[in-house]
Structure formats: C-alpha cells, structure tokens
Amino acid sequence: MTVEGNFTFSFNQSAEVERSVEARNARTGGAQGGGWLLAIALTLGKIADAMGERMLKLAEKIDALQAEQENNPGATDPESGDGLTELNAKLQVLGQQLGQMLQMLATIVKTIGEGNKDIARKQ
C-alpha cells in the first residue's frame, strides 16, 4: 500500500471514530447535543462510509489486477473471475449508487430540518 493509501485508510478510520463519538453524544445529549436529527444524519453517513469502503476495496482489486496483467495479460480477479472491464463497470455502478445515496442523505436531512423549522415557526 502506498503512502497515499495509508493516508486514506487513516483518514477514513479517524472520520469513523469521530462520527461514532458524535452519534453517541447526540443520543445522550452530550457536549455537542444535536438530538435525533444529528443521529439520523450520522447514521446515514455511516451507510455512505460503508459504500465508500466497498468502492475502495474494489479499486484496490483493480490496481492489483492491473499490476498482475503486466506479466500475465489474461489474468482475472481470483475471487470473482472478473477481468478489468467487469471490475471497472462494477466500480462505476458503485460510484453512481454512492452519488445517489449522498443525494438522498442530503434530501432527507434538509427535508426534516425544514419541517422542524416550519413547526417551530408555527408554535
């Protein structure tokens, strides 16, 4: 793994730990508070993180297969039997799914927040 790969792993791990602490504080009304809206946003963020991790693992497979194909042009992924074209297609699909997930996450949080604002205004 390259230095860049180590940084990515370290950043992802740090973000996950921070998000867990924030969610725990939100549920217990801790220092940061935030309540249930923050807890929902953090939970949906964890789902997006999991999708990002799947993309990262698939990208690592693609990288390893490209390196192997330099010596053996007919090499395929040992786990799935897929070639580079199939793995790249899967990565593109995951990228689109992650984009849709992030858009959905933003819409959910925005809609709930606007609903809360409207309720507070009417009281």
Buried (B, 14 or more C-beta within 10 A) or exposed (E): EEEEEEEBEEEBEEEBEEBEBBBEBBBEEEEEEBEEBBBBBBEBBBEBBEBBEBBBEBBEBBBEBEEBBEEEEEBBBEEEEBBBEEBBEBBEEBBEEBEEBBEEBEEBBEEBEEEEEEEEEEE
